[in-house]
Amino acid sequence: MTSSIKVALAGAGAFGLKHLDAIKLIDGVEVVSLVGRERDKTEEAARKYGVGHVTTELSESLKVPGLDAVILATPTQMHAAQAIACLEAGKHVQVEIPLADSLKDAEAVVAAQKKTGLVAMAGHTRRFNPSHLFVRKRILAGEFHIQQMDVQTYFFRRTNINALGQPRSWTDHLLWHHAAHTVDLFAYQARSPIVKANAVEGPIHPDLGIAMDMSIQLKCANGAICTLSLSFNNDGPLGTFFRYIGDSATYIARYDDLFTGKDEKIDVSKVDVSMNGIELQDREFFAAIREGREPNASVAQVLPCYQVLGALEKQLAAA
């Protein structure tokens, strides 16, 4: 590898642009190819960010000379197959959450990583948000132990739109996408595997074909519990809000911000080199490539999350 890591970004939508903004702040990384479904919009983004190569096909991007790595911010249904294609082409890969929308596909990506030995990381951003990093450091220091997490993931998406309010070419999913954030974070922060999981869901949307409301209960081997409420029907404050209830404090995390249980803001600006979870996630990916090591949120590390989601899917199907 040259001194500069050459990376391709697939997916020039809402989250792809977040990665492009983050990469601008990271030394020694160059975006050399941009892949998008709509040529005109992709070329516009490439001009804005100074990317020289534009294509609508990932396979073409993988042939760019000197390419080292790929970040996939493409539709969920494409993640597993594209991640495997990148690994088989000899490229390190970071795939946005979720790694896959089935346990079988998630296992296939892990198998491909083991076969190639390349860096393969999933974009489980909550591991990198400064709010959660603050709590993590207290946990690792033995100063805080989770007794319960209460999490609300609320959006208003009765039509198929993305985070920018634009029409989406694919359908989002409460279980395989939004629940994945919390299922992984809960086990990660509790430092204990999930041993019990239950779920119920509301009616299936007649057009989108997905449940618009869901409730999940989790329990770790060490006794910590988690209650997760998810909705695409919520016409109010949007996003995911985490309440950590522990033996020594209560914390409320709202993306990169953190508050006490009494809603007093906590300064997390010194937790890491950035206040942007996406930037910290990307920094970890590129550092792992340079150092030849397994990254935090490697596909192997997050596989237990998808095992839980797979079990919940079976449970819901049988209900």
Sequence and secondary structure as in RCSB ss.txt:
>XXXX:A:sequence
MTSSIKVALAGAGAFGLKHLDAIKLIDGVEVVSLVGRERDKTEEAARKYGVGHVTTELSESLKVPGLDAVILATP
TQMHAAQAIACLEAGKHVQVEIPLADSLKDAEAVVAAQKKTGLVAMAGHTRRFNPSHLFVRKRILAGEFHIQQMD
VQTYFFRRTNINALGQPRSWTDHLLWHHAAHTVDLFAYQARSPIVKANAVEGPIHPDLGIAMDMSIQLKCANGAI
CTLSLSFNNDGPLGTFFRYIGDSATYIARYDDLFTGKDEKIDVSKVDVSMNGIELQDREFFAAIREGREPNASVA
QVLPCYQVLGALEKQLAAA
>XXXX:A:secstr
  SSEEEEEE  SHHHHHHHHHHTTSTTEEEEEEE SSHHHHHHHHHHHT  EEES HHHHTTSTT  EEEE S 
GGGHHHHHHHHHHTT EEEEES S SSHHHHHHHHHHHHHH   EEEE GGGTSHHHHHHHHHHHTTS  EEEEE
EEEE B SS B TTS B SS   IIIIIHHHHHHHHHHHHTS EEEEEEEE  B TTT SBSEEEEEEEETTS E
EEEEEESB  SS EEEEEEEESS EEEEETTEEEETT  EE  TTSSS S HHHHHHHHHHHHHHHTS  TTBHH
HHHHHHHHHHHHHHHHHH 
